[in-house]
Amino acid sequence: MQTLFLVAGMALVTFSIRYILLPLSGRLRFSDGMQRALRYVPPSVLTAIIVPAALMPDGRTLSLSWTNPYLVGALLTVLIGWFSKHLLVTILGGMVGFAVWQWVLTLI
Amino acid sequence: MDEKQASAAHGRRSEFWRGVRDTLPLVIGAIPFGIIFGTLSTKAGLSVAGTMGMSLFVFAGSAQFIAMGLVGAGTAWPLIVLTTFVVNFRHLLYTATLLPDLKRLPRRWQILLAFGLTDETFAVAVGRWRQPDSNLHKHWYQFGSMLFMYANWNACTAIGLVAGRVLSDVGGWGLDFAMVAAFIGMVLPYLKDKPNYIAVLVAGASAVLFHGLPHQLGLIVAAIAGIVAGVVTETLMARGGISNASTVGEE
């Protein structure tokens, strides 16, 4: 039941955002400030998810250590992405890096 | 069918396939996302129906990933819906951009194209709408793009669901890190100027700072902090000096 509400709610919200301006049409105009603010939405939201996931893998405590594979993996992913500029390579490289580091940690 | 109808049908078909063809690179880029979404969502606690339902009815990659993460963190559904609103709000700007073209279309076309207005299809379709030729079938181009993305997204979600069942310990393979890696890959292209750096730094620091807030509210607080930081930085730069902090209040 929860899932039904979740999916229906997400579908409704997403479609509404993509559709709502069409029937309202023409007269609407975004202020400059609003337009600029919208451009920062994707990097801000994504970063707000990445950073706690990498720094607090247990969801509570900060783990700023090389024994935290999520942090090491995230740093590796940034490096790979920075130099490759290729999304697929970045994701796959980051995942391999994470898996390898996790394995290395089991040996220590 | 007379000659005029025949040529119109041909025009629609050729626009449709052009849209499909131009979307191919973005479809390839979406394949790992779709598969990883399908693989991880059941691990996060989402049912098979919920996973497939999201891809079929929501059709918004990043919002689905975030929702999956929030489900895994035990977030209440109204807050996930609210987060979806925040995450997808940028799509309002897409519709605004395409408004002059889309507002001439019949209602059923507007509904169809609005449903499939993802980041990828917007990026491809806006290029076609802006070409100066007066082709009357450009909406078929956008339809081709969205249908290709949609079919691929759902097929990959299904493949991921199956893969997730067959492979019992996918977590150990680093797949549970895939979302972090994917989001990093998506953020990096934004890091082209100072306002975006500041936005990302502030959002990241705030996310850790406000992590203790209930129901993942810290995420929204951090996102808003990042957005405000980006706009403020941009404004200050435009006014000729980061140091001129007294003008912040005017924004």
Interface residues (C-beta under 8 A of the other chain):
Chain A: Q2 T3 F5 L6 V7 A8 G9 M10 A11 V13 T14 F15 I17 R18 Y19 I20 L21 L22 P23 S25 G26 L28 F30 G33 Q35 R36 A37 L38 R39 Y40 V41 P42 P43 S44 V45 L46 T47 A48 I49 I50 V51 P52 A53 A54 L55 M56 G59 L62 P69 Y70 G73 A74 T77 V78 G81 W82 K85 L87 L88 T90 I91 L92 G93 G94 M95 V96 F98 A99 Q102
Chain B: I28 G29 P32 L46 S47 A49 G50 G53 M54 F57 V58 F59 A60 S62 A63 Q64 I66 A67 G69 V71 A73 W77 P78 I80 V81 T84 F85 V86 V87 N88 F89 R90 H91 L92 L93 Y94 T95 A96 L99 L102 K103 Q110 I111 A114 F115 L117 G172 W173 G174 L175 F177 A178 M179 V180 A181 A182 F183 I184 G185 M186 V187 L188 Y190 L191 P195 N196 A199 V200 V202 A203 G204 A205 S206 A207 V208 H211 G218 L219 A222 A223 I224 A225 G226 I227 V228 G230 V231 E234 E251
